[in-house]
Amino acid sequence: MSQDARYQVDVQVETLYIEEQSQPDQNRYVFAYTITLTNSGTVAAKLLTRHWIITDSNGRVEEVRGEGVVGKQPYLRPGESFRYTSGTLIQTQVGSMRGTYHMIADDGVEFEAQIPAFTLSIPRVLH
């Protein structure tokens, strides 16, 4: 795996609580998250797989692994971005997500794009 600046994908996250799909009386809280991936390196790369670690405030951890994102394996040239929206379900009002995208560059170098930890929270729970 490379830490080389040529192989750099930045990840930005926005979250949204989906009240109409949630059922708090059944400990069911649904969140959407929108991810923007930007290739800030100098070599084009393709996203192969994802690995998510989802933690609720009870300490329950779920790991999700799979190919691509939303059925795609985006190819990003230097400076290009790819944006998608997906969702998750947790059993508490607050939780967090973090993870990695496994990438392969045009020159064959494989590397991880880090997904920084972000908070899932229903409105007015966290200040």
HELIX and SHEET records of a PDB file:
HELIX    1   1 GLU A   19  GLN A   21  5                                   3    
HELIX    2   2 PRO A   24  GLN A   26  5                                   3    
SHEET    1   A 3 VAL A   9  TYR A  17  0                                        
SHEET    2   A 3 TYR A  29  ASN A  39 -1                                        
SHEET    3   A 3 SER A  81  ILE A  90 -1                                        
SHEET    1   B 3 VAL A  61  GLU A  67  0                                        
SHEET    2   B 3 ALA A  45  ASP A  56 -1                                        
SHEET    3   B 3 TYR A  75  LEU A  76 -1                                        
SHEET    1   C 4 VAL A  61  GLU A  67  0                                        
SHEET    2   C 4 ALA A  45  ASP A  56 -1                                        
SHEET    3   C 4 VAL A  94  ALA A 105 -1                                        
SHEET    4   C 4 GLU A 110  SER A 121 -1                                        
END                                                                             
